[in-house]
Amino acid sequence: MATFPFQIKATEGAARTGTLTTPRGEIRTPAFMPVGTAGTVKALYMDQVKSAGADIILGNTYHLMLRPGAERVKRLGGLHSFAHWDGPMLTDSGGFQVWSLAQLRKMDANGVTFQSHIDGSTHRLTPARSIEIQADLLGADISMQLDECTNFPCTHKEAERSLTLSLDWGQRSLDAFGDRDSQTLFGIIQGSNFADLREQSAKGVVAQGFGGIALGGLAVGEGHEQMCATIDMTVPHLPNHLPRYVMGVGKPIDLVESVARGIDMFDCVLPTRSGRHGQAWTWAGPVNVKNAQFAEDLSPLDEGVDCPASSDYSRAYYHHLFKAGEYLGPMLLSWHNTAFFQSLMAEIRLSILEGRFEALRSELAVRWAATKSSPKAEPEA
């Protein structure tokens, strides 16, 4: 199995910036990966995703295996060609989506049997099948081991059983992955919010020899403070030479605080999901363009973001598009949000290089404190 070269160029405290070099190009870290659930980053052309600054996107194993089918994607040239994306691509294992099906799945020691949310058909996902779909059929540059995600909250016993199963599935995933020159595989740490279990899982995953380490079991309702605490209890058990990935995170404040704790990679549907519902993420905090106060506001969304959707259209125009139900509204706002998240990551990388990340972190915390982007402005889930 290839272990992609990972070079750390600068650090400030636990925060670090560098590059993960893949055969399809460099990934500048910390990196935010736009989510291409069904082979598309919703409402965007791939050249818009690239122009926004994204080095890598994420594909979804569960959705693509159901529709159009992983074997069909392979026959059509693989996911890169099919989706018209020539950069690096990471795919998730399908485990999180299967976990979310709740009553439609049956877990056992060797895998999970589940019913499709589309047509009710029965499917089987094992560590080996997940690897086959990701690496062989979709052609992912970075695949993820199959794991079991736990509910939050859960008992210590439930979390321990889950991490033990995930460690076993991690080894089975590695065995199925085998030796590959141009692809790599990341392992996933579980253990809910229990420090002893996070340590146990982290040490087990590291010992198995993956090309990168992901922190799973987050973004499942634990809230910002618990997310930070879980990262704090996990990172000390991770090696410095491998990229660290927090899955499914998150809001801008989550990204900043995770970077401060030594995380290198992120993904989340938030930029495009917010874009479809009229919420713009900006340097000043979130903006709901559907609010009446913007009906005659000629100011741009955010001139601090280098994107036409951010600077060329007024808030009044966005307000009109969403009130009129025009498709262009979600398209432009998804583009802006994607560009803002990439702009945030670029500024974080630069601030670490220049030794001013802590100053940026403090400035953003103050700036966002009175907005809904602050975790203190809303109850913990």
MOHU-V207518 format. One line per field, one symbol per residue. ss: DSSP state (a for helix, b for strand, c for the rest). psi: psi as a letter, one per 40 degrees, with the letter a starting at -180 (. if undefined). burial: I if it has 9 or more other C-alpha atoms within 8 Angstrom, else O. A space follows every 10 residues. Layout:
ss = ???
psi = ???
burial = ???
This chain:
ss = cccccbbbbb bbccbbbbbb bbccbbbbbc bbbbbbcccc cccccaaaaa accccbbbbc aaaaaaccca aaaaacccaa aaaccccbbb bcccaaaaaa caaabbbbcc bbbbbccccc cbbbbbaaaa aaaaaaaacc cbbbcccccc cccccaaaaa aaaaaaaaaa aaaaaaaccc cccbbbbbbc ccccaaaaaa aaaaaaaacc cbbbbccccc ccaaaaaaaa aaaaaccccc ccbbbbcccc caaaaaaaac ccccbbbbca aaaaaaccbb bbccbbbbcc caaacccccb cccccccaaa accbaaaaaa aaaaccaaaa aaaaaaaaaa aaaaaaaaaa aaacccaaaa aaaaaaaacc ccccaaaccc c
psi = hhhhhhhhdi ihbeiiiahh hideiihhii hhhihgdfeh hheiiddddd deehdiihih ddddddhehd dddddeeidd ddefheaihi iieeddddde eceeihiade ahhihhedee ihihhidddd ddddddddfi dhiiihihii ihiiiddddd dddddddddd dddddddahh deiihiihha ebfhdddddd ddddddddfi eihihaeiff eeiddddddd ddeddeeiid eiihhhheha iddddddddd eeidiiiied dddddeeehh hideaihhee ideedfheii dheehghddd eehidddddd dddefhdddd dddddddddd dddddddddd dddeffdddd dddddddede ieehdeeiih .
burial = IIIIOIOIII IIOIIIIIII IIOOIIIIII IIIIIIIIII IOIIOIOIII OIIIIIIIII IIIIIIOOII IOIIOOIIII IIIOOOIIII IIIIIIOIIO IOOOIOOOOO IIIIIIOOOO OOOOIIIIOI IIIIIIIIII IIIIIIIIII OOOIOOOIII OIIIIIIOII IIIIOIIOOI OOIIIIIIII IIOIIOIIIO IIIIIIOOOI IIIIIIIIIO OIIIOIIIII IIIIIOOIOO OIIIIIIIII OIIIIIIIII IIIIIIIIIO IIIIIIOIII IIOOIIOOII OOOIIOIOOI IIOOIIIOII IOIIIIIIII IIOOOOOOII IIIIIIIIII IIIIIOOIIO IIIOIIIOOI IOOOIOIIIO IIIIIOIOOO O
